Amino acid sequence: LRDRVQRAMSRHVAVVRDAEALATAATEIDNVLAAPMELDIAGRRGWETRNLALVARAIVAAATHRTESRGAHFRSDFPATRPDWDGRHLILGSGQAWQFATLDAALPVATEGGTAR
């Protein structure tokens, strides 16, 4: 299972990517996550494999939502950088959909009572 995740990421979510390759990777990683764990989930290797697949799925989702090329990551189907996204990051909150926001807007703000809002 670990090898399947690593192959999917290497083949389809490399520096140059496109929507079709990202969808292929998402399907493969979803299949790994749905598969009965061949590894002892109580053991370290089983948890590492599951966590690897979950992080890989989050990377694929973020890359799918960012329909531009930025930094070292190039979307062959969206080669231009979107200036309106400068300084914005993809954020997935608890129970929320993906959104673009500045880090300041995404970080919890401490209130006088010491709790975050």
SVG drawing of the C-alpha trace seen along z (x, -y; Angstrom):
<svg xmlns="http://www.w3.org/2000/svg" viewBox="-18 -41 29 49">
<polyline fill="none" stroke="black" stroke-width="0.4" points="0.0,0.0 2.8,-2.4 4.5,-1.7 1.2,-2.4 0.9,-5.8 4.5,-6.7 4.2,-5.6 0.9,-7.6 2.6,-10.8 5.8,-10.3 4.0,-9.7 1.0,-12.0 1.8,-14.8 5.3,-15.7 6.5,-19.3 4.6,-19.3 1.0,-18.2 -2.4,-18.6 -6.1,-17.9 -6.1,-14.4 -2.9,-13.3 -4.2,-14.7 -7.5,-12.8 -5.6,-9.6 -3.6,-10.1 -6.7,-10.9 -8.4,-7.7 -5.3,-5.6 -4.9,-7.1 -8.6,-6.8 -8.3,-3.1 -5.4,-2.7 -7.4,-4.4 -10.4,-2.2 -8.4,1.0 -8.3,3.3 -5.0,2.5 -2.6,5.3 -0.4,4.0 -1.0,4.2 -2.7,0.8 -1.7,1.0 1.9,1.1 4.0,-1.9 4.4,-1.0 0.6,-0.7 0.0,-4.1 2.8,-5.6 1.3,-4.2 -2.2,-5.5 -0.8,-8.9 1.2,-9.0 -1.9,-8.3 -3.9,-10.9 -1.2,-13.6 -0.9,-12.6 -4.7,-12.9 -4.6,-16.4 -1.7,-17.4 -3.6,-16.2 -6.8,-18.0 -4.9,-21.3 -3.1,-20.9 -6.4,-20.2 -8.0,-23.4 -5.0,-25.6 -5.6,-26.2 -2.4,-28.1 1.3,-27.6 3.2,-29.0 6.7,-28.6 8.2,-25.2 4.9,-23.6 3.7,-23.9 0.1,-23.1 0.5,-22.3 -3.3,-23.0 -3.0,-26.3 0.5,-27.7 -0.1,-31.3 0.2,-32.6 -2.9,-34.4 -1.8,-37.7 -5.1,-37.9 -3.9,-34.9 -0.6,-36.4 -0.1,-36.0 -3.1,-33.6 -3.0,-30.0 -5.4,-27.1 -6.9,-26.4 -9.2,-23.5 -10.9,-24.1 -12.7,-21.7 -15.9,-20.8 -15.3,-23.6 -14.6,-23.5 -11.3,-24.6 -10.8,-28.4 -8.1,-30.8 -7.1,-33.1 -4.2,-35.0 -2.4,-33.3 -3.5,-36.2 -7.1,-35.5 -6.7,-31.8 -5.0,-31.8 -7.1,-31.8 -7.1,-35.1 -6.7,-35.0 -9.4,-36.8 -9.1,-38.3 -10.3,-35.1 -7.4,-33.2 -9.6,-31.2 -9.3,-31.4 -12.1,-32.6"/>
</svg>
